[in-house]
Amino acid sequence: MIRMDRHCQVVGASLTGKRPVDDKTYASMAVLSDRLERLRHSPLFAGVTFSPHVEQLRQHAEVAVG
């Protein structure tokens, strides 16, 4: 059985409207963004990106935090 990471669950639930977009969502987005950047250092994952919906949420998080 595959267990989904808590940060993925928080962001997924926020995207589907099952939970509000709040500081917890933004914190989870920051963690996931950091993980993605580390993955991109490998040639195998260099082209991996967030979905358009997650990217939009990430941009909102940058504005809210910044």
PDB file of N, CA, C and O in Angstrom:
ATOM      1  N   MET A   1       0.837  -1.183   0.000  1.00  0.00           N
ATOM      2  CA  MET A   1       0.000   0.000   0.000  1.00  0.00           C
ATOM      3  C   MET A   1       0.885   1.250   0.000  1.00  0.00           C
ATOM      4  O   MET A   1       1.892   1.310   0.705  1.00  0.00           O
ATOM      5  N   ILE A   2       0.500   2.227  -0.787  1.00  0.00           N
ATOM      6  CA  ILE A   2       1.252   3.476  -0.868  1.00  0.00           C
ATOM      7  C   ILE A   2       0.622   4.486   0.083  1.00  0.00           C
ATOM      8  O   ILE A   2      -0.587   4.719   0.058  1.00  0.00           O
ATOM      9  N   ARG A   3       1.463   5.075   0.917  1.00  0.00           N
ATOM     10  CA  ARG A   3       0.997   6.084   1.866  1.00  0.00           C
ATOM     11  C   ARG A   3       1.330   7.466   1.303  1.00  0.00           C
ATOM     12  O   ARG A   3       2.474   7.724   0.929  1.00  0.00           O
ATOM     13  N   MET A   4       0.347   8.341   1.243  1.00  0.00           N
ATOM     14  CA  MET A   4       0.579   9.679   0.712  1.00  0.00           C
ATOM     15  C   MET A   4       1.176  10.569   1.800  1.00  0.00           C
ATOM     16  O   MET A   4       0.734  10.549   2.949  1.00  0.00           O
ATOM     17  N   ASP A   5       2.160  11.328   1.427  1.00  0.00           N
ATOM     18  CA  ASP A   5       2.809  12.278   2.312  1.00  0.00           C
ATOM     19  C   ASP A   5       1.792  13.295   2.834  1.00  0.00           C
ATOM     20  O   ASP A   5       0.890  13.709   2.106  1.00  0.00           O
ATOM     21  N   ARG A   6       1.941  13.688   4.081  1.00  0.00           N
ATOM     22  CA  ARG A   6       1.008  14.635   4.708  1.00  0.00           C
ATOM     23  C   ARG A   6       0.967  15.969   3.955  1.00  0.00           C
ATOM     24  O   ARG A   6      -0.104  16.557   3.801  1.00  0.00           O
ATOM     25  N   HIS A   7       2.102  16.439   3.495  1.00  0.00           N
ATOM     26  CA  HIS A   7       2.125  17.713   2.767  1.00  0.00           C
ATOM     27  C   HIS A   7       1.334  17.603   1.464  1.00  0.00           C
ATOM     28  O   HIS A   7       0.645  18.543   1.069  1.00  0.00           O
ATOM     29  N   CYS A   8       1.435  16.463   0.807  1.00  0.00           N
ATOM     30  CA  CYS A   8       0.647  16.227  -0.410  1.00  0.00           C
ATOM     31  C   CYS A   8      -0.840  16.193  -0.084  1.00  0.00           C
ATOM     32  O   CYS A   8      -1.657  16.710  -0.847  1.00  0.00           O
ATOM     33  N   GLN A   9      -1.191  15.592   1.036  1.00  0.00           N
ATOM     34  CA  GLN A   9      -2.594  15.522   1.446  1.00  0.00           C
ATOM     35  C   GLN A   9      -3.155  16.912   1.711  1.00  0.00           C
ATOM     36  O   GLN A   9      -4.264  17.231   1.283  1.00  0.00           O
ATOM     37  N   VAL A  10      -2.392  17.736   2.415  1.00  0.00           N
ATOM     38  CA  VAL A  10      -2.847  19.094   2.745  1.00  0.00           C
ATOM     39  C   VAL A  10      -3.064  19.902   1.470  1.00  0.00           C
ATOM     40  O   VAL A  10      -4.105  20.539   1.306  1.00  0.00           O
ATOM     41  N   VAL A  11      -2.091  19.878   0.571  1.00  0.00           N
ATOM     42  CA  VAL A  11      -2.208  20.641  -0.676  1.00  0.00           C
ATOM     43  C   VAL A  11      -3.345  20.092  -1.532  1.00  0.00           C
ATOM     44  O   VAL A  11      -4.127  20.861  -2.091  1.00  0.00           O
ATOM     45  N   GLY A  12      -3.441  18.781  -1.636  1.00  0.00           N
ATOM     46  CA  GLY A  12      -4.517  18.169  -2.416  1.00  0.00           C
ATOM     47  C   GLY A  12      -5.891  18.529  -1.885  1.00  0.00           C
ATOM     48  O   GLY A  12      -6.794  18.849  -2.657  1.00  0.00           O
ATOM     49  N   ALA A  13      -6.052  18.480  -0.574  1.00  0.00           N
ATOM     50  CA  ALA A  13      -7.343  18.823   0.031  1.00  0.00           C
ATOM     51  C   ALA A  13      -7.662  20.302  -0.168  1.00  0.00           C
ATOM     52  O   ALA A  13      -8.824  20.664  -0.356  1.00  0.00           O
ATOM     53  N   SER A  14      -6.651  21.149  -0.127  1.00  0.00           N
ATOM     54  CA  SER A  14      -6.871  22.580  -0.365  1.00  0.00           C
ATOM     55  C   SER A  14      -7.272  22.839  -1.812  1.00  0.00           C
ATOM     56  O   SER A  14      -8.132  23.677  -2.081  1.00  0.00           O
ATOM     57  N   LEU A  15      -6.655  22.125  -2.735  1.00  0.00           N
ATOM     58  CA  LEU A  15      -6.985  22.295  -4.153  1.00  0.00           C
ATOM     59  C   LEU A  15      -8.403  21.839  -4.476  1.00  0.00           C
ATOM     60  O   LEU A  15      -9.051  22.410  -5.354  1.00  0.00           O
ATOM     61  N   THR A  16      -8.885  20.824  -3.781  1.00  0.00           N
ATOM     62  CA  THR A  16     -10.225  20.295  -4.058  1.00  0.00           C
ATOM     63  C   THR A  16     -11.303  20.937  -3.200  1.00  0.00           C
ATOM     64  O   THR A  16     -12.477  20.586  -3.317  1.00  0.00           O
ATOM     65  N   GLY A  17     -10.919  21.876  -2.338  1.00  0.00           N
ATOM     66  CA  GLY A  17     -11.897  22.572  -1.508  1.00  0.00           C
ATOM     67  C   GLY A  17     -12.315  21.815  -0.262  1.00  0.00           C
ATOM     68  O   GLY A  17     -13.263  22.217   0.412  1.00  0.00           O
ATOM     69  N   LYS A  18     -11.628  20.727   0.061  1.00  0.00           N
ATOM     70  CA  LYS A  18     -11.969  19.950   1.254  1.00  0.00           C
ATOM     71  C   LYS A  18     -11.417  20.575   2.526  1.00  0.00           C
ATOM     72  O   LYS A  18     -11.837  20.223   3.628  1.00  0.00           O
ATOM     73  N   ARG A  19     -10.486  21.491   2.377  1.00  0.00           N
ATOM     74  CA  ARG A  19      -9.959  22.241   3.514  1.00  0.00           C
ATOM     75  C   ARG A  19      -9.605  23.631   3.002  1.00  0.00           C
ATOM     76  O   ARG A  19      -9.380  23.816   1.805  1.00  0.00           O
ATOM     77  N   PRO A  20      -9.554  24.603   3.897  1.00  0.00           N
ATOM     78  CA  PRO A  20      -9.248  25.966   3.447  1.00  0.00           C
ATOM     79  C   PRO A  20      -7.788  26.109   3.027  1.00  0.00           C
ATOM     80  O   PRO A  20      -6.919  25.357   3.468  1.00  0.00           O
ATOM     81  N   VAL A  21      -7.544  27.086   2.170  1.00  0.00           N
ATOM     82  CA  VAL A  21      -6.170  27.458   1.828  1.00  0.00           C
ATOM     83  C   VAL A  21      -5.718  28.413   2.923  1.00  0.00           C
ATOM     84  O   VAL A  21      -6.211  29.536   3.032  1.00  0.00           O
ATOM     85  N   ASP A  22      -4.776  27.951   3.724  1.00  0.00           N
ATOM     86  CA  ASP A  22      -4.336  28.720   4.881  1.00  0.00           C
ATOM     87  C   ASP A  22      -2.831  28.578   5.073  1.00  0.00           C
ATOM     88  O   ASP A  22      -2.127  28.088   4.190  1.00  0.00           O
ATOM     89  N   ASP A  23      -2.342  29.013   6.238  1.00  0.00           N
ATOM     90  CA  ASP A  23      -0.906  28.951   6.505  1.00  0.00           C
ATOM     91  C   ASP A  23      -0.357  27.530   6.430  1.00  0.00           C
ATOM     92  O   ASP A  23       0.783  27.324   6.014  1.00  0.00           O
ATOM     93  N   LYS A  24      -1.162  26.555   6.829  1.00  0.00           N
ATOM     94  CA  LYS A  24      -0.724  25.157   6.756  1.00  0.00           C
ATOM     95  C   LYS A  24      -0.537  24.738   5.294  1.00  0.00           C
ATOM     96  O   LYS A  24       0.405  24.017   4.964  1.00  0.00           O
ATOM     97  N   THR A  25      -1.435  25.194   4.429  1.00  0.00           N
ATOM     98  CA  THR A  25      -1.308  24.914   2.995  1.00  0.00           C
ATOM     99  C   THR A  25      -0.027  25.539   2.456  1.00  0.00           C
ATOM    100  O   THR A  25       0.729  24.894   1.729  1.00  0.00           O
ATOM    101  N   TYR A  26       0.213  26.794   2.816  1.00  0.00           N
ATOM    102  CA  TYR A  26       1.399  27.488   2.325  1.00  0.00           C
ATOM    103  C   TYR A  26       2.682  26.840   2.847  1.00  0.00           C
ATOM    104  O   TYR A  26       3.672  26.758   2.120  1.00  0.00           O
ATOM    105  N   ALA A  27       2.672  26.385   4.087  1.00  0.00           N
ATOM    106  CA  ALA A  27       3.842  25.706   4.644  1.00  0.00           C
ATOM    107  C   ALA A  27       4.092  24.393   3.904  1.00  0.00           C
ATOM    108  O   ALA A  27       5.238  24.056   3.604  1.00  0.00           O
ATOM    109  N   SER A  28       3.037  23.663   3.614  1.00  0.00           N
ATOM    110  CA  SER A  28       3.178  22.407   2.867  1.00  0.00           C
ATOM    111  C   SER A  28       3.678  22.672   1.455  1.00  0.00           C
ATOM    112  O   SER A  28       4.498  21.915   0.936  1.00  0.00           O
ATOM    113  N   MET A  29       3.196  23.736   0.833  1.00  0.00           N
ATOM    114  CA  MET A  29       3.676  24.094  -0.507  1.00  0.00           C
ATOM    115  C   MET A  29       5.166  24.412  -0.480  1.00  0.00           C
ATOM    116  O   MET A  29       5.895  24.045  -1.402  1.00  0.00           O
ATOM    117  N   ALA A  30       5.620  25.089   0.566  1.00  0.00           N
ATOM    118  CA  ALA A  30       7.041  25.417   0.680  1.00  0.00           C
ATOM    119  C   ALA A  30       7.883  24.145   0.788  1.00  0.00           C
ATOM    120  O   ALA A  30       8.937  24.036   0.161  1.00  0.00           O
ATOM    121  N   VAL A  31       7.415  23.192   1.580  1.00  0.00           N
ATOM    122  CA  VAL A  31       8.134  21.919   1.725  1.00  0.00           C
ATOM    123  C   VAL A  31       8.180  21.183   0.391  1.00  0.00           C
ATOM    124  O   VAL A  31       9.232  20.692  -0.019  1.00  0.00           O
ATOM    125  N   LEU A  32       7.038  21.109  -0.281  1.00  0.00           N
ATOM    126  CA  LEU A  32       6.982  20.399  -1.561  1.00  0.00           C
ATOM    127  C   LEU A  32       7.814  21.104  -2.632  1.00  0.00           C
ATOM    128  O   LEU A  32       8.447  20.444  -3.456  1.00  0.00           O
ATOM    129  N   SER A  33       7.819  22.422  -2.626  1.00  0.00           N
ATOM    130  CA  SER A  33       8.642  23.174  -3.584  1.00  0.00           C
ATOM    131  C   SER A  33      10.121  22.890  -3.358  1.00  0.00           C
ATOM    132  O   SER A  33      10.880  22.710  -4.310  1.00  0.00           O
ATOM    133  N   ASP A  34      10.522  22.853  -2.098  1.00  0.00           N
ATOM    134  CA  ASP A  34      11.913  22.551  -1.771  1.00  0.00           C
ATOM    135  C   ASP A  34      12.287  21.144  -2.231  1.00  0.00           C
ATOM    136  O   ASP A  34      13.359  20.940  -2.801  1.00  0.00           O
ATOM    137  N   ARG A  35      11.423  20.196  -1.989  1.00  0.00           N
ATOM    138  CA  ARG A  35      11.679  18.814  -2.417  1.00  0.00           C
ATOM    139  C   ARG A  35      11.804  18.720  -3.936  1.00  0.00           C
ATOM    140  O   ARG A  35      12.678  18.026  -4.454  1.00  0.00           O
ATOM    141  N   LEU A  36      10.920  19.427  -4.642  1.00  0.00           N
ATOM    142  CA  LEU A  36      10.965  19.387  -6.102  1.00  0.00           C
ATOM    143  C   LEU A  36      12.270  19.988  -6.619  1.00  0.00           C
ATOM    144  O   LEU A  36      12.877  19.457  -7.549  1.00  0.00           O
ATOM    145  N   GLU A  37      12.695  21.083  -6.020  1.00  0.00           N
ATOM    146  CA  GLU A  37      13.948  21.706  -6.454  1.00  0.00           C
ATOM    147  C   GLU A  37      15.128  20.760  -6.250  1.00  0.00           C
ATOM    148  O   GLU A  37      16.021  20.696  -7.095  1.00  0.00           O
ATOM    149  N   ARG A  38      15.141  20.029  -5.144  1.00  0.00           N
ATOM    150  CA  ARG A  38      16.217  19.061  -4.911  1.00  0.00           C
ATOM    151  C   ARG A  38      16.161  17.928  -5.929  1.00  0.00           C
ATOM    152  O   ARG A  38      17.202  17.467  -6.398  1.00  0.00           O
ATOM    153  N   LEU A  39      14.959  17.475  -6.277  1.00  0.00           N
ATOM    154  CA  LEU A  39      14.818  16.414  -7.277  1.00  0.00           C
ATOM    155  C   LEU A  39      15.318  16.857  -8.646  1.00  0.00           C
ATOM    156  O   LEU A  39      15.899  16.065  -9.389  1.00  0.00           O
ATOM    157  N   ARG A  40      15.091  18.111  -8.972  1.00  0.00           N
ATOM    158  CA  ARG A  40      15.470  18.626 -10.288  1.00  0.00           C
ATOM    159  C   ARG A  40      16.976  18.633 -10.518  1.00  0.00           C
ATOM    160  O   ARG A  40      17.420  18.777 -11.657  1.00  0.00           O
ATOM    161  N   HIS A  41      17.764  18.482  -9.467  1.00  0.00           N
ATOM    162  CA  HIS A  41      19.220  18.422  -9.629  1.00  0.00           C
ATOM    163  C   HIS A  41      19.645  17.144 -10.345  1.00  0.00           C
ATOM    164  O   HIS A  41      20.741  17.072 -10.900  1.00  0.00           O
ATOM    165  N   SER A  42      18.786  16.151 -10.331  1.00  0.00           N
ATOM    166  CA  SER A  42      19.061  14.903 -11.043  1.00  0.00           C
ATOM    167  C   SER A  42      18.558  15.025 -12.479  1.00  0.00           C
ATOM    168  O   SER A  42      17.449  15.509 -12.705  1.00  0.00           O
ATOM    169  N   PRO A  43      19.353  14.595 -13.440  1.00  0.00           N
ATOM    170  CA  PRO A  43      18.901  14.634 -14.839  1.00  0.00           C
ATOM    171  C   PRO A  43      17.600  13.858 -15.061  1.00  0.00           C
ATOM    172  O   PRO A  43      16.828  14.179 -15.965  1.00  0.00           O
ATOM    173  N   LEU A  44      17.366  12.855 -14.248  1.00  0.00           N
ATOM    174  CA  LEU A  44      16.137  12.063 -14.392  1.00  0.00           C
ATOM    175  C   LEU A  44      14.878  12.874 -14.101  1.00  0.00           C
ATOM    176  O   LEU A  44      13.811  12.588 -14.643  1.00  0.00           O
ATOM    177  N   PHE A  45      15.005  13.892 -13.238  1.00  0.00           N
ATOM    178  CA  PHE A  45      13.838  14.651 -12.807  1.00  0.00           C
ATOM    179  C   PHE A  45      13.894  16.124 -13.215  1.00  0.00           C
ATOM    180  O   PHE A  45      13.083  16.926 -12.752  1.00  0.00           O
ATOM    181  N   ALA A  46      14.837  16.478 -14.070  1.00  0.00           N
ATOM    182  CA  ALA A  46      15.042  17.881 -14.441  1.00  0.00           C
ATOM    183  C   ALA A  46      13.796  18.524 -15.043  1.00  0.00           C
ATOM    184  O   ALA A  46      13.584  19.724 -14.872  1.00  0.00           O
ATOM    185  N   GLY A  47      12.979  17.758 -15.738  1.00  0.00           N
ATOM    186  CA  GLY A  47      11.799  18.307 -16.395  1.00  0.00           C
ATOM    187  C   GLY A  47      10.512  18.204 -15.597  1.00  0.00           C
ATOM    188  O   GLY A  47       9.446  18.559 -16.098  1.00  0.00           O
ATOM    189  N   VAL A  48      10.594  17.724 -14.365  1.00  0.00           N
ATOM    190  CA  VAL A  48       9.391  17.552 -13.547  1.00  0.00           C
ATOM    191  C   VAL A  48       8.919  18.910 -13.041  1.00  0.00           C
ATOM    192  O   VAL A  48       9.712  19.713 -12.548  1.00  0.00           O
ATOM    193  N   THR A  49       7.623  19.154 -13.169  1.00  0.00           N
ATOM    194  CA  THR A  49       7.038  20.413 -12.694  1.00  0.00           C
ATOM    195  C   THR A  49       5.740  20.123 -11.948  1.00  0.00           C
ATOM    196  O   THR A  49       5.191  19.024 -12.026  1.00  0.00           O
ATOM    197  N   PHE A  50       5.267  21.125 -11.230  1.00  0.00           N
ATOM    198  CA  PHE A  50       3.958  21.037 -10.599  1.00  0.00           C
ATOM    199  C   PHE A  50       2.880  21.154 -11.674  1.00  0.00           C
ATOM    200  O   PHE A  50       3.127  21.679 -12.760  1.00  0.00           O
ATOM    201  N   SER A  51       1.694  20.662 -11.363  1.00  0.00           N
ATOM    202  CA  SER A  51       0.558  20.846 -12.265  1.00  0.00           C
ATOM    203  C   SER A  51       0.218  22.337 -12.306  1.00  0.00           C
ATOM    204  O   SER A  51       0.624  23.079 -11.411  1.00  0.00           O
ATOM    205  N   PRO A  52      -0.514  22.790 -13.321  1.00  0.00           N
ATOM    206  CA  PRO A  52      -0.889  24.207 -13.384  1.00  0.00           C
ATOM    207  C   PRO A  52      -1.649  24.679 -12.139  1.00  0.00           C
ATOM    208  O   PRO A  52      -1.447  25.807 -11.690  1.00  0.00           O
ATOM    209  N   HIS A  53      -2.512  23.839 -11.579  1.00  0.00           N
ATOM    210  CA  HIS A  53      -3.269  24.231 -10.387  1.00  0.00           C
ATOM    211  C   HIS A  53      -2.361  24.395  -9.174  1.00  0.00           C
ATOM    212  O   HIS A  53      -2.513  25.338  -8.398  1.00  0.00           O
ATOM    213  N   VAL A  54      -1.426  23.481  -9.020  1.00  0.00           N
ATOM    214  CA  VAL A  54      -0.484  23.569  -7.901  1.00  0.00           C
ATOM    215  C   VAL A  54       0.442  24.760  -8.104  1.00  0.00           C
ATOM    216  O   VAL A  54       0.769  25.452  -7.140  1.00  0.00           O
ATOM    217  N   GLU A  55       0.865  25.009  -9.319  1.00  0.00           N
ATOM    218  CA  GLU A  55       1.728  26.155  -9.606  1.00  0.00           C
ATOM    219  C   GLU A  55       1.017  27.464  -9.262  1.00  0.00           C
ATOM    220  O   GLU A  55       1.629  28.377  -8.706  1.00  0.00           O
ATOM    221  N   GLN A  56      -0.257  27.554  -9.586  1.00  0.00           N
ATOM    222  CA  GLN A  56      -1.031  28.754  -9.247  1.00  0.00           C
ATOM    223  C   GLN A  56      -1.113  28.923  -7.730  1.00  0.00           C
ATOM    224  O   GLN A  56      -0.960  30.033  -7.220  1.00  0.00           O
ATOM    225  N   LEU A  57      -1.350  27.844  -7.021  1.00  0.00           N
ATOM    226  CA  LEU A  57      -1.397  27.895  -5.559  1.00  0.00           C
ATOM    227  C   LEU A  57      -0.034  28.295  -5.001  1.00  0.00           C
ATOM    228  O   LEU A  57       0.039  29.067  -4.044  1.00  0.00           O
ATOM    229  N   ARG A  58       1.037  27.783  -5.584  1.00  0.00           N
ATOM    230  CA  ARG A  58       2.389  28.120  -5.132  1.00  0.00           C
ATOM    231  C   ARG A  58       2.664  29.614  -5.310  1.00  0.00           C
ATOM    232  O   ARG A  58       3.279  30.243  -4.449  1.00  0.00           O
ATOM    233  N   GLN A  59       2.209  30.175  -6.426  1.00  0.00           N
ATOM    234  CA  GLN A  59       2.399  31.605  -6.661  1.00  0.00           C
ATOM    235  C   GLN A  59       1.608  32.433  -5.658  1.00  0.00           C
ATOM    236  O   GLN A  59       2.087  33.471  -5.201  1.00  0.00           O
ATOM    237  N   HIS A  60       0.410  31.991  -5.311  1.00  0.00           N
ATOM    238  CA  HIS A  60      -0.385  32.681  -4.292  1.00  0.00           C
ATOM    239  C   HIS A  60       0.314  32.595  -2.942  1.00  0.00           C
ATOM    240  O   HIS A  60       0.292  33.551  -2.167  1.00  0.00           O
ATOM    241  N   ALA A  61       0.932  31.458  -2.660  1.00  0.00           N
ATOM    242  CA  ALA A  61       1.653  31.279  -1.399  1.00  0.00           C
ATOM    243  C   ALA A  61       2.826  32.244  -1.315  1.00  0.00           C
ATOM    244  O   ALA A  61       3.082  32.814  -0.255  1.00  0.00           O
ATOM    245  N   GLU A  62       3.541  32.434  -2.417  1.00  0.00           N
ATOM    246  CA  GLU A  62       4.666  33.365  -2.427  1.00  0.00           C
ATOM    247  C   GLU A  62       4.203  34.785  -2.145  1.00  0.00           C
ATOM    248  O   GLU A  62       4.879  35.524  -1.429  1.00  0.00           O
ATOM    249  N   VAL A  63       3.072  35.172  -2.692  1.00  0.00           N
ATOM    250  CA  VAL A  63       2.528  36.511  -2.464  1.00  0.00           C
ATOM    251  C   VAL A  63       2.081  36.656  -1.013  1.00  0.00           C
ATOM    252  O   VAL A  63       2.335  37.683  -0.385  1.00  0.00           O
ATOM    253  N   ALA A  64       1.419  35.633  -0.480  1.00  0.00           N
ATOM    254  CA  ALA A  64       0.906  35.686   0.890  1.00  0.00           C
ATOM    255  C   ALA A  64       2.034  35.718   1.915  1.00  0.00           C
ATOM    256  O   ALA A  64       1.935  36.413   2.926  1.00  0.00           O
ATOM    257  N   VAL A  65       3.091  34.978   1.663  1.00  0.00           N
ATOM    258  CA  VAL A  65       4.201  34.902   2.608  1.00  0.00           C
ATOM    259  C   VAL A  65       5.164  36.059   2.406  1.00  0.00           C
ATOM    260  O   VAL A  65       5.681  36.620   3.372  1.00  0.00           O
ATOM    261  N   GLY A  66       5.405  36.417   1.152  1.00  0.00           N
ATOM    262  CA  GLY A  66       6.382  37.452   0.801  1.00  0.00           C
ATOM    263  C   GLY A  66       5.912  38.794   1.081  1.00  0.00           C
ATOM    264  O   GLY A  66       6.631  39.763   0.836  1.00  0.00           O
TER     265      GLY A  66
END
